Amino acid sequence: MRGIGWLCLGWIVLLGGTAQARPPEITWDWYKAGETYLRYKVPSPALSTRYFRKAAERGNTSAQYKLGEHYENGVGVARNPREAYRWYRRAAEAGDRYAEFKVGWFLQKGLAGRADRREAARWYARAAAQGNPWGYHMLGFMLADGEGVRRDRARARDYLEISVRETGDDWAKWKLAELVRAADPERARRLYREAASQGNREARRELAAMR
């Protein structure tokens, strides 16, 4: 699709990235213990967090991501957005595509400090280039609205097409409908209808207006 590789690769070069050594095998045992303690009939979030932390501190990026989730949502620890961001950032810098998305989200929304939408877009691009469709999803919105990046409706359409196909998200359908409405009102109507069936109120309003 038009410009997808160029945009993502350009931002990735700007961000850089370092190869990380593989974590010790024992960290995967700790990671599994963290998952297990959450799945018990009587879960133990505190023990789960303890094992994710042990693995995270030894460089296991999956555990770093999970520890970020625990701090973000207050699972086994007090909710702490700054700590959540710190662990997401560590995992993201090691190349975890899910953590890259989370770093973008925290930066875009200013969840752990001052918002930086341009930097957020770069992290979304990095996640997208590694196959995370939510990276494309958020970039599509930012490009459509000119948030943190120069507005580019054509590229926004390309990215939202990926999101609609890969995530099925109702907001992606709504936004894509907005972008194609002038050129293809029938497709826009179909997209609004799909989004409305998923409970999207904005899509319902647009459908009513098109009748």
C-alpha positions in Angstrom: 0.0 0.0 0.0 1.0 3.6 -0.7 3.8 4.7 1.5 3.3 2.3 4.4 6.8 0.8 4.4 8.4 4.2 3.9 6.5 5.9 6.7 7.1 3.1 9.2 10.7 2.5 8.3 11.5 6.2 8.4 10.2 6.6 11.9 11.9 3.4 13.0 15.3 4.8 11.8 14.6 7.9 13.9 13.8 5.9 16.9 16.7 3.5 16.6 16.7 0.2 18.4 19.2 -2.1 20.1 19.5 -5.8 19.9 18.9 -7.4 23.3 20.5 -10.5 24.7 18.1 -13.4 25.3 17.0 -13.6 28.9 18.0 -16.6 31.0 15.7 -19.7 30.5 14.7 -19.5 34.2 12.9 -16.3 33.5 10.3 -18.2 31.5 9.6 -20.4 34.5 9.0 -17.2 36.5 6.8 -15.8 33.7 4.7 -19.0 33.7 4.4 -18.8 37.4 3.1 -15.3 37.1 0.5 -16.4 34.6 -0.5 -19.4 36.8 -1.1 -17.4 39.9 -3.6 -15.3 38.0 -5.5 -18.3 36.8 -5.9 -20.1 40.1 -9.4 -20.7 41.4 -8.5 -18.1 44.0 -6.0 -15.9 42.2 -3.0 -14.3 43.9 -2.3 -11.1 42.0 0.5 -10.2 44.4 2.4 -13.4 43.8 1.8 -13.1 40.1 3.3 -9.6 40.1 6.3 -10.9 42.2 7.2 -13.5 39.6 6.7 -11.2 36.6 9.0 -8.7 38.4 11.7 -11.4 38.9 11.6 -12.2 35.2 11.3 -8.6 34.1 14.4 -7.6 36.1 16.4 -10.3 34.3 15.4 -8.9 30.9 12.4 -11.0 29.9 10.5 -8.5 27.7 7.2 -10.4 27.9 7.4 -10.2 31.7 8.3 -6.5 31.4 5.1 -6.0 29.4 3.0 -7.9 31.9 4.5 -5.9 34.8 3.6 -2.8 33.0 0.0 -4.0 32.7 -0.1 -4.8 36.4 1.0 -1.2 37.3 -1.3 0.3 34.7 -4.3 -1.6 36.1 -3.4 -2.0 39.7 -3.1 -5.8 39.7 -1.1 -7.0 42.7 0.4 -3.6 43.1 -0.9 0.0 43.6 -1.9 1.6 40.3 1.1 3.6 39.1 1.1 5.0 35.5 4.7 6.1 35.7 5.9 2.7 36.7 3.7 1.1 34.0 5.2 3.4 31.4 8.8 2.6 32.6 8.3 -1.1 32.2 6.5 -0.8 28.9 9.3 1.4 27.7 11.9 -1.2 28.7 10.1 -3.9 26.8 9.5 -1.6 23.8 13.1 -0.6 23.5 13.9 -4.3 23.4 11.5 -4.7 20.4 8.3 -6.0 21.9 5.6 -4.8 19.5 2.8 -4.8 22.1 4.9 -2.6 24.4 5.7 -0.3 21.5 2.0 0.3 21.1 1.6 0.9 24.8 4.4 3.5 24.8 2.7 5.3 21.9 -0.6 5.2 23.8 0.9 6.6 27.0 2.8 9.3 25.1 -0.3 10.3 23.0 -2.6 10.6 26.0 0.0 11.9 28.5 -0.8 9.1 30.9 2.6 9.2 32.6 3.6 12.8 32.1 3.5 15.4 29.4 1.9 14.2 26.1 4.2 14.0 23.1 2.0 13.1 20.1 4.8 13.2 17.5 6.8 10.7 19.5 3.7 8.7 20.0 3.2 8.4 16.3 6.8 7.1 15.9 6.2 4.4 18.4 2.9 3.4 16.7 4.8 3.2 13.4 7.4 0.9 15.0 4.7 -1.4 16.4 2.9 -1.4 13.0 6.1 -2.3 11.1 6.3 -5.4 13.4 2.8 -6.4 12.5 0.8 -4.9 15.3 -2.4 -3.8 13.6 -3.3 -1.4 16.5 -0.2 0.6 15.5 -1.8 1.1 12.1 -5.1 1.8 13.8 -3.8 4.7 15.8 -1.6 6.0 13.0 -4.7 6.1 10.8 -6.5 8.3 13.2 -3.5 10.6 13.8 -2.9 11.0 10.0 -6.6 11.7 9.4 -6.7 14.4 12.0 -3.2 15.8 11.7 -2.4 14.9 15.3 1.3 14.9 15.9 1.9 14.3 12.2 1.1 16.1 8.9 -2.4 15.3 7.8 -2.5 12.7 5.1 -5.9 11.4 4.4 -4.8 9.0 1.7 -2.3 7.3 4.0 -4.8 7.4 6.8 -7.2 5.4 4.6 -4.6 2.8 3.9 -3.8 2.3 7.5 -7.5 2.2 8.6 -8.1 -0.4 5.9 -5.6 -2.6 7.7 -7.2 -1.9 11.1 -10.7 -2.7 9.8 -9.4 -6.0 8.3 -7.2 -7.1 11.2 -9.1 -5.7 14.3 -12.7 -5.3 13.2 -12.8 -2.3 15.4 -16.0 -0.2 15.2 -14.2 3.1 15.5 -11.9 2.1 12.6 -15.0 1.4 10.5 -16.5 4.7 11.5 -13.4 6.7 10.7 -12.8 4.9 7.4 -16.4 5.6 6.5 -15.7 9.3 7.1 -12.7 9.2 4.8 -14.4 7.4 1.9 -17.8 8.9 2.2 -17.4 11.6 -0.5 -15.9 9.2 -3.1 -17.9 6.0 -2.2 -21.0 6.8 -0.2 -22.3 3.2 -0.5 -19.2 1.8 1.0 -19.4 4.4 3.7 -22.9 3.4 4.4 -21.9 -0.3 4.8 -19.1 0.7 7.1 -21.4 2.9 9.2 -23.9 0.0 9.4 -21.3 -2.5 10.6 -20.0 0.0 13.2 -23.5 0.7 14.3 -24.3 -3.0 14.7 -21.3 -3.1 17.1 -22.8 -0.3 19.2 -21.1 2.7 17.8 -23.4 5.7 18.4 -21.6 8.1 16.0 -22.1 5.6 13.2 -25.8 5.4 14.1 -26.1 9.1 13.9 -24.4 9.2 10.5 -26.6 6.5 9.1 -29.7 8.4 10.2 -28.3 11.5 8.5 -27.8 9.7 5.2 -31.4 8.5 5.0 
